[in-house]
Amino acid sequence: MNVCELKPEKVFKFFELISSVPHGSDNTNQISALCCKFAAERGLDYIQDEVGNVIIRKSATPGYETHQTVILQGHMDMVAVKTPESDIDLERDGLRLKTDGEYLWADGTSLGADDGIAVAMIMALMDSDDIPHPPIEAIITINEETGMDGAVFLDTSVLKGRRMINIDSEDEGIITVGCAGGARVYGQFELKRTEGEYLTAKLTVSGLTGGHSGSEIQKGRANSNKLMGELLHELCALQNVHLVSLDGGEKDNAIANHSEAVIAFPTDEAELVRHIAEAQGELIKLRIASTDPNAYVSFEILGSGVISVADDESAASVISAMCRVPDGVQTMSADIEGLVETSLNFGVLNTEGDTVSMTFCLRSSVKLEKEGLIKLVSDVIVDCGGTADCGSEYPAWEYRKDSPLRDAVVNAFSAQYGRAPVINVIHAGLECGLFSSKIDGLDCVSIGPDIHDIHTVNEKLDIASTARTWTLLLNILKDL
């Protein structure tokens, strides 16, 4: 079955168009230009700002001219990850969409339904002349996935709307009305190196389940960067084992599922090192079997020769930080059952030359807890001998007791589904928090279809759920 055969046809037509150009975070020039071309070809008023955010306006349909403007909002960037064997260059290539009629996915890569489905729905709406709606302002932002930079930069003074429907949720039937705030902490360690004649080997932790560090952090899935720290702690305790390099994870807001380290040691230590690595690997696999049943720890000899290795002190600093920094859920909400209040994700580990970098994604719905966790992580990094910086902070989106828009969405949902939706506050970050802090009196909700395993190569979009969510959006607009 082809994507063009899926319904609603216009939504999937535009999703296929979006997927034809690369649009990972920090690589949004082409999709930003595509959004502008779309608007220009239809004679729609649009603005493209300096960083690539796009605002598109469409006038009300007959009978809705005096109704209040509605903002529709989503982001154009995706978490672009791929399988090790995929030949796609996510910096240059589009996606290879696949469908069985029930789900849509991308071959060998993440799908980007988070948040390409929002852009596709916005385009489908603005391409139509027979859908009743008030005046529309569509905001399509860049780099939501890496710190909401687009929403931070956007000049909201040009907006008339004070009601916003964000289409960046992943669970049909759940109306999101609040979310956590967040930040990134960046750690750096300098490796002091010496040269010697060694045998080298690659340690790999792979096959972990991974997932979204906001919506799936409560599932307790293992983090490959943390597990690699454990492995290296055991191995580098041996006098003759040395660290060469470390790399793990792809995105700071995705739970790391693949990490690699290169280590060096005398040739006559090879069997002992292999034995310890494989024994520790088996212990790790047993411990995480319930959350990560496909975990795999491997030890591969690379070769011998003169090689530059980190000295014991600088290697110990890095490994100590990897082990000491907390990871996962830190506190649960005392007010909302089942809601994660504060969490930390060790997202990315990278070696460039003599520098090892670490990136951590923090989230909390409590400002003081977020600030306290930023200090804790920074203190651990500094105490271990590194340097720490904080950036990409964004505020929480606080629940609004009086929300006419929420009431309208609940009514539309109940009429369509024959039941009430779930009203929810989430731990993941949404741009609603930033827009609420920048636009006085903004009333907003977030909706979306079922998307499974976002930010991973297993991401898939439920087609029937997408159709129902599209109908819900049209029903909401009709009644506003």
C-alpha positions in Angstrom: 0.0 0.0 0.0 1.3 3.5 -0.9 1.3 6.5 1.4 -0.8 8.4 -1.1 -3.6 6.0 -0.6 -4.0 6.7 3.1 -6.8 8.8 4.5 -7.2 11.6 5.1 -5.5 12.0 1.8 -4.4 15.6 2.1 -2.8 15.1 5.5 -0.7 12.2 4.3 0.0 13.9 1.0 1.6 16.7 2.9 3.3 14.4 5.4 4.9 12.7 2.4 6.0 16.1 1.1 7.6 17.1 4.4 9.3 13.7 4.6 11.0 14.2 1.2 13.4 16.8 2.7 15.8 16.4 5.6 14.5 18.1 8.7 16.4 17.0 11.8 17.0 19.6 14.5 19.6 22.2 13.4 19.0 21.1 9.8 15.7 22.9 9.1 16.6 25.2 6.2 14.9 23.1 3.6 11.7 22.4 5.4 11.4 26.1 6.5 11.8 27.0 2.8 9.2 24.4 1.9 6.7 25.9 4.3 7.2 29.3 2.8 6.8 28.0 -0.7 3.6 26.2 0.3 2.2 29.5 1.6 3.3 31.6 -1.4 1.9 29.2 -3.9 -1.5 29.6 -2.2 -1.4 33.3 -1.8 -1.3 33.1 2.0 0.3 35.8 4.1 3.4 34.4 5.8 6.5 35.5 7.8 9.8 33.7 7.9 12.0 35.1 10.7 15.8 35.1 10.9 16.1 31.6 12.4 13.6 30.0 10.1 10.4 30.0 12.1 7.4 30.4 9.8 4.0 32.0 10.6 1.2 31.5 8.0 -2.1 33.3 8.2 -5.4 32.3 6.7 -8.6 34.4 6.7 -11.8 33.1 8.3 -14.3 31.2 6.2 -17.7 32.9 5.6 -19.6 33.3 8.8 -16.5 33.2 11.0 -15.1 36.6 10.2 -15.9 38.1 13.6 -14.7 35.0 15.6 -11.5 35.2 17.6 -8.3 34.2 15.9 -7.0 30.7 16.7 -3.3 29.8 16.7 -2.4 26.3 15.4 1.1 25.3 16.4 3.7 22.6 15.8 7.4 22.3 15.1 9.1 21.4 11.9 12.2 19.6 13.2 12.4 15.9 14.1 14.7 13.8 16.2 16.7 12.2 13.3 18.1 8.9 14.3 18.8 5.8 12.2 19.9 2.1 12.6 23.7 1.5 12.3 23.2 -0.3 9.0 21.0 2.4 7.3 22.6 4.0 4.3 20.4 7.2 4.6 22.3 10.4 5.3 19.9 12.3 7.6 21.6 15.5 6.9 20.9 15.3 3.1 18.2 12.7 2.4 14.5 12.5 2.9 12.8 9.5 4.6 11.7 6.2 3.1 8.1 5.9 4.2 6.5 2.5 4.7 2.9 1.5 5.5 0.8 -1.6 6.0 -2.4 0.4 6.1 -2.5 0.4 9.9 0.7 2.2 10.7 3.2 4.5 9.0 6.9 4.3 9.7 10.3 5.0 8.0 12.7 2.4 6.8 15.8 2.4 9.0 15.1 5.8 10.7 12.9 7.6 13.0 9.6 8.8 11.3 9.4 12.4 12.5 5.6 12.2 13.1 6.7 14.2 16.1 6.0 16.7 14.9 5.6 16.4 11.2 2.0 15.4 11.6 1.2 18.9 13.0 2.8 20.5 9.9 0.9 18.1 7.6 -2.4 18.9 9.3 -1.8 22.7 9.2 -1.0 22.4 5.5 -4.0 20.3 4.8 -6.2 22.8 6.5 -4.7 25.8 4.7 -4.9 24.1 1.4 -8.7 23.5 1.7 -11.5 25.9 1.0 -14.4 23.9 2.4 -13.4 23.6 6.1 -15.2 26.1 8.4 -12.8 27.9 10.7 -12.1 31.2 12.4 -9.1 33.3 11.3 -6.0 31.1 11.6 -2.4 31.9 12.6 -0.2 28.8 12.1 3.2 28.9 13.9 5.7 26.3 12.7 8.9 26.5 14.8 12.5 25.2 14.4 14.6 23.2 16.8 11.9 22.3 19.4 13.7 19.0 20.1 17.0 20.6 21.1 15.8 23.3 23.5 12.8 25.0 21.8 15.1 27.6 20.3 12.5 28.6 17.7 9.8 29.4 20.3 12.4 31.3 22.4 13.4 33.5 19.4 9.9 34.0 17.9 8.5 37.6 18.0 5.0 37.0 19.4 4.1 40.6 19.1 3.0 40.0 15.6 0.3 37.5 16.7 -3.3 38.4 17.2 -4.5 35.0 18.6 -5.0 34.3 22.3 -6.2 30.8 21.9 -3.7 28.1 20.8 -4.1 24.5 19.7 -0.7 22.8 19.9 -0.6 19.6 17.8 2.4 17.9 19.5 1.0 15.2 21.8 1.3 11.5 21.1 -1.7 10.0 22.8 -5.2 10.1 21.2 -7.9 10.8 23.8 -5.6 12.7 26.1 -5.9 16.5 26.2 -2.7 18.0 27.5 -3.1 21.2 29.6 0.3 21.5 31.3 3.9 20.3 31.1 7.3 20.4 32.8 10.0 23.0 32.3 13.5 21.9 31.4 17.1 22.7 30.8 20.3 21.2 29.4 23.6 20.8 31.3 26.8 20.5 29.3 29.8 18.9 30.9 33.4 18.8 29.4 36.5 16.9 30.5 40.0 17.2 29.0 41.9 14.0 28.5 45.7 14.1 29.2 47.2 11.6 26.9 50.3 9.4 26.8 51.5 7.1 24.1 52.4 3.5 24.3 52.3 0.1 22.6 48.9 -1.5 23.3 46.3 -3.8 22.0 43.0 -2.0 21.6 39.4 -3.2 21.8 35.9 -1.8 21.4 33.3 -2.1 24.1 29.7 -1.8 22.9 26.4 -1.5 24.8 23.6 -1.8 22.4 20.1 -3.1 21.7 18.5 -1.1 24.5 14.9 0.0 24.2 15.6 3.7 24.5 12.7 6.1 24.1 11.6 9.7 24.9 13.2 11.1 28.0 10.0 12.9 28.9 7.1 10.6 28.1 8.9 7.3 28.7 11.4 8.1 31.5 9.0 6.6 34.1 9.3 3.2 32.4 12.7 2.7 34.0 14.5 1.8 30.7 18.3 1.5 31.0 20.6 4.2 29.7 23.6 2.9 27.7 25.8 5.8 28.7 25.3 5.0 32.4 25.9 1.3 31.7 29.1 2.1 29.9 30.3 4.0 32.9 29.8 0.9 35.1 31.7 -1.3 32.6 34.6 1.1 32.4 34.7 1.5 36.2 35.3 -2.2 36.5 37.8 -2.5 33.6 39.8 0.6 34.3 40.2 -0.5 38.0 42.8 -2.9 36.5 46.2 -1.2 36.5 47.0 -1.7 32.8 43.6 -0.8 31.1 43.4 2.6 29.6 40.7 4.7 28.1 41.0 5.9 24.4 37.6 7.3 23.5 33.9 7.3 24.4 30.7 7.9 22.3 27.1 7.2 23.1 23.5 8.4 22.5 22.4 10.6 19.7 20.0 13.2 21.2 19.9 14.7 24.7 16.2 14.1 25.0 16.3 10.5 23.9 17.2 7.7 26.3 20.6 6.5 25.1 20.4 3.0 23.6 23.9 2.6 22.1 27.3 3.5 23.5 30.8 2.6 22.5 34.2 2.9 24.1 37.7 2.1 22.9 40.1 0.8 25.5 43.8 -0.2 25.4 45.9 -2.7 27.3 49.0 -4.9 27.0 48.5 -7.9 24.7 49.1 -10.4 27.5 46.1 -8.9 29.4 43.6 -9.5 26.6 41.9 -12.6 28.0 41.5 -11.1 31.5 40.0 -7.9 30.1 37.7 -9.9 27.9 36.6 -12.1 30.8 35.8 -9.1 33.0 34.0 -7.3 30.2 31.9 -10.3 29.3 31.1 -11.2 32.9 30.0 -7.6 33.7 28.0 -7.6 30.5 26.1 -10.7 31.6 25.3 -9.1 35.0 24.0 -6.0 33.3 21.8 -8.0 30.9 20.3 -9.9 33.8 19.6 -6.7 35.8 17.8 -4.9 32.9 16.1 -7.9 31.2 12.6 -6.7 32.1 12.9 -3.3 30.5 15.6 -4.0 27.9 15.2 -7.6 26.8 17.4 -7.1 23.7 20.4 -5.6 25.4 23.7 -6.7 24.1 27.2 -6.1 25.5 30.1 -6.9 23.2 33.9 -6.9 23.3 35.8 -6.7 20.0 39.6 -6.7 19.6 40.6 -4.0 17.1 44.4 -4.4 16.7 47.7 -3.4 18.2 50.2 -0.6 17.8 51.4 2.7 19.2 48.3 4.6 20.5 47.5 7.7 22.5 45.6 6.9 25.7 44.1 8.9 28.5 46.2 9.0 31.6 44.7 7.3 34.7 43.7 10.6 36.4 41.8 12.1 33.5 40.1 8.8 32.6 39.1 8.4 36.3 37.5 11.8 36.2 35.3 11.0 33.2 34.3 7.6 34.4 33.6 8.9 37.9 31.2 11.5 36.5 29.5 9.0 34.3 28.8 6.8 37.4 28.0 9.6 39.9 25.6 11.7 37.9 22.0 10.4 38.6 19.8 9.3 35.8 16.1 8.7 35.3 13.2 9.7 37.6 14.2 11.8 40.5 10.8 12.7 42.2 7.2 11.9 41.5 4.4 14.5 41.9 2.6 14.5 45.2 -0.4 16.2 43.6 -1.0 14.2 40.4 -0.9 10.4 40.7 1.6 8.8 38.3 3.1 12.1 37.1 6.9 12.4 37.1 7.8 15.7 38.7 11.6 15.8 38.1 13.9 13.7 35.9 17.4 13.6 34.4 18.6 12.0 31.2 22.2 11.4 30.3 21.6 11.8 26.6 24.9 12.3 24.7 28.5 11.2 25.3 31.1 12.3 22.7 34.9 12.4 22.3 36.5 14.9 20.0 40.3 14.9 20.1 41.2 15.3 23.8 37.8 16.5 24.9 35.0 14.3 26.3 31.6 16.1 26.3 28.4 15.0 28.1 24.9 16.4 27.6 22.1 16.0 30.2 18.4 16.8 29.7 16.6 17.9 32.9 12.9 18.3 33.3 10.8 19.4 36.3 7.3 20.9 36.9 8.8 22.6 40.0 11.1 25.6 39.3 13.1 25.1 42.6 13.6 21.4 41.9 14.8 22.1 38.3 17.3 24.7 39.7 18.4 22.2 42.4 19.0 19.5 39.9 21.0 21.8 37.6 23.2 22.6 40.6 23.6 19.0 41.6 24.7 17.8 38.1 27.0 20.8 37.6 28.6 20.2 41.1 29.2 16.5 40.3 30.9 17.4 37.0 33.1 20.1 38.6 33.9 17.9 41.6 35.1 15.2 39.2 37.4 17.6 37.4 35.3 18.9 34.5 33.6 22.1 33.6 29.8 22.6 33.5 27.4 25.0 31.7 23.7 25.3 31.6 21.5 26.3 28.6 18.3 25.8 26.7 16.1 26.6 29.7 12.4 26.8 29.2 9.5 27.3 31.7 6.8 24.9 32.8 3.3 25.3 31.3 1.1 25.6 34.4 -2.4 24.2 34.5 -5.0 26.9 34.0 -8.2 26.4 36.1 -10.3 28.6 33.9 -9.9 27.6 30.2 -12.7 28.3 27.7 -10.6 26.6 25.0 -10.2 23.5 27.1 -14.0 23.4 27.6 -14.6 23.7 23.9 -12.1 20.9 23.1 -13.7 18.6 25.7 -17.2 19.3 24.3 -16.0 18.5 20.7 -14.2 15.4 21.8 -17.2 14.1 23.8 -19.6 14.7 20.9 -17.3 12.8 18.5 -16.2 9.9 20.7 -19.2 9.5 23.0 -17.0 9.8 26.0 -15.0 12.4 27.9 -11.2 12.8 27.2 -8.5 12.4 29.7 -7.2 15.8 30.9 -3.5 15.5 31.6 -0.4 17.3 32.7 2.8 15.7 31.2 6.4 15.5 32.1 7.6 16.0 28.6 8.3 19.6 27.4 6.0 21.4 25.1 6.3 24.9 23.5 3.0 25.9 25.2 5.0 26.9 28.3 7.2 29.3 26.3 4.3 30.8 24.4 2.2 31.1 27.6 5.1 33.1 29.2 5.4 35.4 26.2 1.7 36.0 25.3 -0.5 37.5 28.1 -3.7 35.6 28.7 -2.9 32.7 26.2 -5.4 29.8 26.6 -3.9 26.7 25.1 -4.3 22.9 24.8 -2.3 20.2 23.1 -3.7 17.3 21.1 -2.4 14.6 18.8 -2.8 11.1 17.4 -1.2 7.9 18.7 2.5 7.9 17.9 4.5 5.0 19.3 8.2 4.9 20.2 9.0 8.5 19.2 12.6 9.6 18.9 13.6 6.0 17.9 14.0 4.0 14.8 10.8 2.1 15.8 8.6 5.2 15.7 5.3 4.5 14.0 2.1 6.6 13.4 -1.3 5.1 13.9 -3.2 5.9 10.7 -6.8 5.5 12.0 -5.9 7.6 15.1 -4.6 10.3 12.8 -7.8 10.3 10.9 -9.9 10.7 14.1 -7.6 13.4 15.4 -7.9 15.3 12.1 -11.7 15.1 12.4 -11.5 16.3 16.0 -9.4 19.3 15.0 -12.0 20.3 12.4 -14.8 19.8 14.8 -13.0 22.1 17.4 -12.4 24.8 14.7 -16.0 24.6 13.6 -17.3 25.4 17.1 -14.8 28.1 18.1 
